[in-house]
Amino acid sequence: MASKYATAPVPSTKLPGGIPYIIGNEAAERFSFYGMKGILTIFMTSFLFLMPGGVVDEQMSDSDAVKWYHHFVSAVYITPLLGAFIADAFLGKYRTIMLLSIVYCLGHGALALMGTELPFMDTSLNPSLFLMLGLILICLGSGGIKPCVSAHVGDQFGESSAKIWLTKIIMVFYLSINIGAMLSNLATPWLLKWYGPHWAFGVPGVLMAIATITFWMGRHKFIHVPPGGMAFIREVFSGRGIKALLKLSIIYLFVAVFWALFDQTGSTWILQAEDMDRTWLGITWLPSQIQFINPAMILILTPILGWVVYPAMDKVWPLTPMRKISIGLFIMAVGFAIIAIAQQLIDVGQTPSIAWQVIGYAIVTTAEVLVSITCLEFSYTQAPRKMKSIVMGFFLASVAVGNQITSIVTVVSVAPSGTVHVESAHDRITDWMNDHDGERPNQAQSQQLLADMDMPTGLQPPIYSLIESGFTIEQPLGEGSIGSFASGKLYYDLEGGKASMDWPAMFELNVAGDHIEAYWKKNDHLPSNEEGAELLKGNLDPWGQPIVYRLINSSNFSVGSPGPVGDMLAATSITLNGTILHPDAAEDAGTWLSRRKAELGIETAATASGEIVLSRDHQIGGQNRFQGAAFFWFFTWLMLGTAVVFVPVAYLYKPHTYLHEEQEPG
């Protein structure tokens, strides 16, 4: 049966008619994606725990937010393989894009509805559940259409038009992505600050709906390359198909390390920006907003590199795709080194200018143009004709691999916490309480609940005890513990909420904290690492070990006890984290966070007194192996090593180009 749509390009030197619809769709879709993604880290650390229906006292840590952010980005960039398979084998690119765009819109809707109060019911939509639901749907929608849209651009061109237009349109396509990203990076952090999560996630959802409608409007202008069906399967598993995928996968492994660094602009860079002086060009930027530099720089650099620098260099030294990628990998290492140096300044208590990140963005954006745009076009040209989407899926999977590298490093770098078994026991106790109308279990019942807990060798399971105000869970500390310091205890109220903690070394750490606070009040700044060590000289923990001081930034420090095993990275170490709290600025009084805290009756000591105060929080285990700048330097050296190894690979790589055949008009 003949298709009602054109299924192959005709010989022509004109711009294909469907391109404007694809460009418009991409700009709106990228606004929706980057708007949501740009505020995700800040939302998880500062907003999620305050949402209606959430748990007020469980704020997500920075390391957990980085981990989950990169898990999400990984999922977004692994689902392209599914979308590509559906498109190339069964539905074709157009129908796959339309179907998954609807799923995409539903995902944005779920995020916008987080914490919404249900009418006529004394409850709200669980924010954690709807966050998970929304992100899963966005992974399927956004990830599923990614390879199809990129390949759909290429499908509009035959050999005649490709020679004139393809490279230029790939650049314009990338520019449209970054126009959408730039506008959303400026707008959504502002919406989040002043109007809250519903608007900040809802507006990107509206833009995704506009993107879907725009794409549907171009249906009669597009070239609809039919799905390959069994021919696609045969080509994928043919010698040519397997060879193409294997050759490109070698390149993608190197590019994955590039993405491990680049996508931290949405996680670790944002968290770093919170510790910087964000006044630049006379404007005080929100931490998430500074991401707009990346798409803005792409808008400037792409035409300059593509239409001026590349042709000039090509006359002197043939600038092949492999050489562009190789140069980009080295440049990325330089960009991350800039961020590592900025973090070193933060680590010694300085507040460096956000201009450090602006410079970093300019450098890594140059690397992105060289690596990402080049690899996008190269992937399309190297894919056999029936495998365009699946190859794009493999290219995008390199982003997933890169984000998993970052996530794994983040997880591995954080030491375990000695309270993990207490928390597990607490979950079992509260689950039992929920099943028994809030009644607390007695000793015999608790022993049954905790009897089968899987404990490390030499460590006893937690001990549950009833008290008048609620209950306690005590954790024996095992080998290395002595006398009255043989265990730590957490106290919970009648509903199972955490009330307080009694852990060895807390008294000694509070004394050390008093010394640091006295220094801060006298000098109006926290001591350096050397000054702190001198201040605490002779202060010992219960095991006779020196108390360890570390300056984190201009507003944060820690004093720690290595615990019974004498290791700050052990699960049984204990740390007092101190934070200088400033009263809310007058201009921030009307923000969503301030309004929400007022609704919940939450006041920090600084807010209540109107004075600058120092707060303290105790942490068991959970220390980071890559403290401060060490984290950024690790990735800098990883990138540099990757770039060096890529040089001979680029030299030996032999490309093979495939483009769609044209059909005669009529």
N, C-alpha and C positions, 0 to 999 in steps of 0.2 A: 504494500500500500504506500503510495507516494506521500511524502510529508508535506504539510501545508507551509512549512518553513524552509528557507534555503539551507541546504546541508553541506555546502562547500563553497568557498570563495571563488569568484570569477576573476579572470585576468583583469587587473585594474591598477592604476597608480594613484587612485583617490583614497582618501581616508575612509575606512569602512564605516557605514552608517550607525552601527550599534555601539561604537566606541564612546560617544558622549554619555549614553545611558549607563555604561559600565563605570565610567569615571565618576559620574554623579552618585551612583550607588555606593562606590567605594569610599568617597569622601564622607558620606553620612554614616556608613557602617563603621568606619574607623573612628569617627567621633564617638559613636556609641561604645565601641570596645575600649579605646584608650581612655575615655572618660571614666568608665567603670574601673578599669585596671589601674588607672593612675591614683585613685583614692583608696584602693583596696587595703593596702598596708596600714595607712593611717586609720581607716575605719576599724580594722581588726584590733589595733592596739588601743585606740582612744574612744571609740563610739559603741562597738558591739556590746560591751558589758553593761552599757547604760540604756540599751534599747528596751522598750516595754516588752515584758515577757521574758527578759533575759535574767541572768544572775548577776546582781549588782557588784558582788565582791570578788569576781573572778575576771580580772583584767588580763588580756593575753600579753605574754612577754614579747619583746622585740624578736628574740631568736625563733619563737614559735610562729610569729607573723611572717618572718622571712621564709621559714620552712614551708608554711601553707601557701604563701604567695607563689613560690617557685613550683610547688606541686601543681597548683592551678594552671600556671603558664605551661608546664610540661604537658598537662592533660589537653590543653587547648591545641598544642602543636603535635600531639600524637594522634588525635582524632581525625586529622586530615587524611590519614591512610584509609580510614573507614569511608569518609566522604568520597575520596578519590575512587575507591573500589566500586561503590554504589554508582557513581557517575559513569565511569568507564565501562563497567560491565552491564548495568541494568537500565538506569534512568536517563542517562545523558547529563551533561553539565547543567543545562538550564533548569530542568525539573528538580534536580538535586538541590540547586541553589535556592529555588523557591520554597521547597518543602522544609529544608533546614533553616531557612530564614524565619519561618513561622516559629519553629522550636526556639530559635535565638530570641525572638521577641518575647516569648513566654518566660525565658530565663531572666530577661531584664524586668519583666513584670513581677517575678518572684522576689527579686532584690528590692524593688520599689515598695513591696508590700510588707517587708520585714517589720515585725513589731506593731503592725496595724491593729488597732483595737476593734474587735468584732462587735457590731451593733447588737444590742439586746443581750449581750453576754459579757460577763465580768472576766474577760481574758483577752489576750493579744496573740497574734500569729507568732509562733516561736521564732525569734530572729536567727538563732543558730541553725535551725532546721531549714528555714527559707533561704538563708545564705548558702547552705550546702545545695539545696534544690536548684537555686538560681545559677550557681556556678556550674553545676553538672549540665544543666540545659544549655548554658552559654558555651561550655566545652563542646557539646555535640553540635550546636548551631554554628558558632564561629569557626571552630576547628573543621567541621565538615565542609563548609563552603570555601575555606581558604584555598585549597589546591584547585578547586573548580573555577573560581573567579580568575585566578592567575592564568590557568590554562585556557579559559574562555576568551581572555584577551588575545592570546596567540591564535586561537581558532578563527578569529575574524580576518586573518591575513593569509593570502596566498603568497607564492614566491615573488610575484611582481610587486605587490604592495609592501611585503615584508622588507624588501631591500631598501625601500624609501622610508617607511614609517615605523617598523617594529621597535628599533632601539629608541627612537624618540618617544613613542607611545608608552613603552615600558617606563621611561623616565617620568612622563606625565602621570602615568598610573601611580608611580611611587610618590610623586608630588601630591596627588590627590589624597593619598593615605596620610601624608604629613600635614596637609592643610586641616583635615579633620582632626588629627591628633593634636596639633598645636592649639586649635580653638578649644578642644575639650580639656586639655591640660590647664588652660587658663580659667575655664568656666566652672568645671565640676568641683575643684577644691574650694572655690568661693561659695558655690551652692551648698557644699557640705558644711562649711563653717557657719554660714548664716541661716540656712534653711533646713539643714539636716539631711539624713540619709534618704528619706522618701523622695525629695526633689533631686538630690545629687545622683541617685540611681534611676529616677523616673525620667529625667530629661534625656539621658542616653537611650532609654527604651523608646522614647518618641522618635528620636533620630533613626533608630533601627527600623521602626515601622515605615518611616519616610524612605529609607534605603530600599526596603522590600518593594514598596509601590513603584519607586523609580525604575528598579530592575524589571518589574512586570511590564511597565510602559514600553520598554524597548524590545519586547518579544518578537515583533514583526520585522525588526531591523537586524536582529542577530543572525549569525551563521550558527545553526544548531547541528553540530557534528553528532551523528547518531552514536549511541553506546556500542561498544565493540562486541558485547555478548561473549560467545565462546571464542570468537576471533581474538578478543582482548585477552582471555585466559591463555590461549595458545601463544600469543605474542609475549606475554609476561614470562611464561615458562619456556620460551624458545631460547636457543643459544644467544640470539641477538638481544633479547629482553634481559636475560640474566646477566649478560656481559655488561649491558648499559647500566643496570642497577648496581652491580658490584663496583664498576669503575667510579660511578658517581658517589657511592657510599664511602669510598676512601676519602674523597674530598669532603664529604659531609662530616666525617669524624673530626677533622681539623676545624671545620667551621663551627662544630658544636662547642668547642672550647671558647670560641669568639662569643657565642651566645651566652655561655656561662657568665661571662663578664658583662656583656652589654645589658642583659635584662636585670642586672642589679641596679640599674638606674631607677627602677620602680620599687626597689626594696631597701637595700643597704644605703644607697645614696640619699633616699628620702629621710631615713633615720639619721644619717650624718648631718643633713641640712638642718635638722632640729637643733643641733649644737653649734650652728654657725650664725654669724651676723648676716641676716638675709636682706639687708638694705642694699639695693643695687639700682642704679639709674634713678635714684630718688624715690624708689618704691620699695616697700617692705613686702617681700614675697612670702606666700605660704610654702611650707616644705614641699608639697606636692606640685605646686605651680611651676617651680623652676624646671620641671621636666619639659616645659614648652620650648626650651632652648634647643632640644634635639630636633623636633620637626621644623622649627624655624630655621635652624642651620642647614637642614636638608634642602629646604626651599631655596636657600642661597647657594649651597655648595653643588647641588646636583647639576644645574645648568652650567655652572662655571667649570666643573670637572668634565662634564660630558661634552660640552661644546667648545671649550677653550683648552683646558689642560691636557685632556686625553689626546686630541689631534696634534697638539704641539709636541708632546712626548713621543707620540707614535712615529713622528718623522725622524726622531733620533734613535729610539729604542722601541721596536714593535711591542705594543702594550696588549698582550694577549689576556684573556680572562684569568688564566692561572697567575699571571704576573700581578694583575690588579688585586686578586685575593691575597697573594703573598705579601704585598706592600701593606694591605689593610690590616693583616694580623700583627705586623710589627708596630703599626701606628696605634692599634688598640692597647698594646702593652705600655706604650708611652702615656696614653690617656689615663690608664688605671694607676700608673705611678704617680701622676699628679694628685689623684684622690688619696693615695696612700700617704703622701707628704702632708696633705691637708689634715688627715686623721692624726698624724704625728703631732701636729700643732694642738689639736683638740686634746690629745692624750696628756699633754703637759699643762693643761689648764687654760690654754688660749682660746679665743673665739675668732677663728679666721673668717675672712669675708667669703660670702657665697660666690665671689668672683673666681675662687679656686674651682668650684664646680662648673662655672660657666666655661672656663678654659678647658676643663676636663670634657665637658659636653662637646665643645667645638672639635676636640681631637678625636673622641670616639665616634662622633657623627661622620667625620671624614673617613674613618675606618669603616663605618656602616655602609656608606655609599660605595666604597671600593669592594667590600665583601658581599653585602646583602643584595644590592641591585645587580651586581655582576653575576652572582650565583643564581639569582632568580631567572635572568635571561638565559644564562648558560644552561641551566637545568632544562628549560623548555626546548632549547635547540638540540640538546643531547638525548632527548626522550624519543623513542620510536613513536610513530604516528598514533597508534592506538593506546599509548601509555602516557600521554601528556599529563593527565591528572595524577596518576599514581606516582610518577616521578616527582611532581610538585609535592605530593604527600611525603615522599622520602626526604626532600629538601627541608620541608617544614618540621619533619621529625628530628632534624638536627637541632632545632630550637628546643624541642622537648628533652633531648639528651643533655644539652647544655644546662638547662634549668635543673635537671636532676643532679647534675654534677654539683651545682651550687647548693641544692637542698641537702645532698648527702654530706658535703663538707660542713654545712651548718649544723646538721644533726650530730655528726661525729665529733665536731669541735666542742659541743656542750656536754660536760660530764653529767652522769646520772645524779639524781637527787635521792638522799637518804629517806625522804618522806614518801617515795613512790609506793612502798608497801603499806604505809599508813593510809595513803589515799585509796589504795585498792581495797583495804579493809573497810575504810569509811564508806566506799561505794556499796559494798555488800551489806553493811549495816543499814544505810539509808534506803536501799532497795527493799530490805526486809521491813523497815518502818513504813514505807509507802504501801506495802501489801497488807499491813496490819493497822491501818488508820492512825499512823503516827506513834504507835506504842513502841517503846524501846525494848530490844531483846534483853533477857536476863543473861547471867554468866553462862549457864549451860547452853542456851540457844546460841550465844555468840561463839562458843567453842565449836559448835557444829558448823557455823557459818564460815569460820576462819580456818578450820582444820586442814583443808586441802589446798591452802595457798602454796604456790610454788616459790620457795625461798632459795637464795644462793647458799652454797655450802658454808656452814659455820654461822649462819644468821638465823635466829629464831623468828617465828611468825609474830606479828603484832599482838598485843594483849589489850583486850577491851575491858573497861570498868564502868559501872554505873556510878554517877554522882548526882547530887540533888539538882544541880543546874543543867544537867544533860548527860554527857558521857565523855570518857577519855579513851584515847588509843595510844598505847605506849609501844615504842620500837626498841628492843634490845639492840645495842650497837655492836655486839659481837667482839671479835678479836681486837685487842688493843684498848678496849674500854677498861676503866679501873674504878673501883670503889663506888662512890655515889654517882659516878659519871657513866654508869653502865647502860643507860637508856635515855631516850628523849620522849617527850610526851606532848600530844596535841589535845586541846580541850575543845569540845563542841557543845552547842546549846541544845535545847530540847527539840528543835527542828532539824538538827544535824548540821547547822552552820558553824564554821570555824570561829571560835571565840578567842583563843590565845594559844601560846606555845611555851613550853618549858623544856629547853634543850641545853645540854652542857655547853659551857663557854659563853652563854648569853650575858652573864654578869660581867665577865672580863671584857667582852666586846663592847658593852655599854660604857664601861670605864674608859676604854680606848676611844670610843666615840665622843666622850666628854672632853678629852684632850683635844681632839680635832675641832670640836665645836668651839672650844675656848680660843683656839688659834684663829679660827675663822672670824669670830666676833671681834677679836683684837686687830686683825690685819685686813679684814674685809675681802679676803680671798682664801681659798683652801690651800693647804701646804702642798709643796711639790712632793714627789715620791721620796726624795732624799730628806726633805724637812720632816715629812711624816714619819719616816723610819727613825729619825733622831728623836722626835717627840715621844714615840712609843718604845724607845729603848728601855729594856727591863720589864716591859709588860708581857706577861706570859699567860698562855691558856692553861686549863686544868691539867694538861699533860706535860707541862713544863716547856712548851714550845713558844717561840716568839710570835706575837701578834703581827700579822702581815698587813701593811697599808698599801693601798693603790689609789692614785688619783685617776679618775675616769674622764672627767671633763671639768669645765669651770664650775659646774653646779653639782657634781656627783663624785663620791668617793666610796671606798669600801675598806673595812677592817675585817680581817679573817683569821680564823683558827684552823690549822691543818687537820684538826680532829684526831681521833685515836690512832689512825694509820699514818699520820704525819705527812699528808699530801693534800694540797689545796684542790687538786682535781679529783679527789676521792668523793664518793657519795656521802660520806659522813663528815666532811668539812663543814664549817658553819661560817657565814659571813653576815656582817651588819652593813647594809647599804644605806648611805646617807645622801639625802637630796635637799638642796636649798630650794625652798618654795617661796615664790614671789606672789603677792596679791594679784588677782586678775586685773589687767590693765583696764582703764575706764572704757576704752574703745571696744573691748571684748565683752562688755557687760550684756549685750544683746545677742550673743552667739547662741547657736543651738545647744552647745555643751553647757554654757552657763545657765540657760533656761531649764535644761533637763536636770542639771544638778540641783537647781532650786526646787524643782518639782519633787525630787526624791529626798530633799532635805540633806543633801551631801555638802559638807563644807570642809575644806582643808583647814589646817590650823592657820595658814597664811591668810586665807579668805576671811576666816572668822575674826582674826585680830587686826587685819589690815597691815601687818608687819611682815618682814622677811623672816622666815623661820627655817629650821633644819629638821626634816622628818627622818625617821629611822625605820628600817624594815629588815627583818632577819630572813636569811635564806639558807636552806640546808642543801649542800652539794650544788649541782647545776652550774658550776663555774665554766668559763669558756677557755678552751685551749688556745684559740686565736684571739687574744685580747686586742681591741682597738686596731691600730695600723697593721698588726701582724696578719689580720684577715685579708686586707687589701693587698699587702705585699705577697702573700701566698698566691693569689690569683694573677698578680702582675708577672711573677716568675713563671707560673704555669703557662701564661699566654706567650711569653717570650720564648720558652722552650718549644712550644707548639709551632711558633712561627719559624724557628730555625729548622726544625725537622721537616716542615712543609716545603722548604725550598727545593730539595732534590725531587720530591714528589711532583711538584709543579713542572719541573724541567722534563721529567720523564712522561708526563701524561699526554696521551694522544687522543684528541677529541674526534667525534664523528657527529655530523649535523644532520638532523631530520626536520623537514618542514612539510606542511600539508600540500598535496598536489592540487592544482587548480582544475576547475571544469570549464568547458567552453560555454559562453552565454547562450541561452535559449535551449 
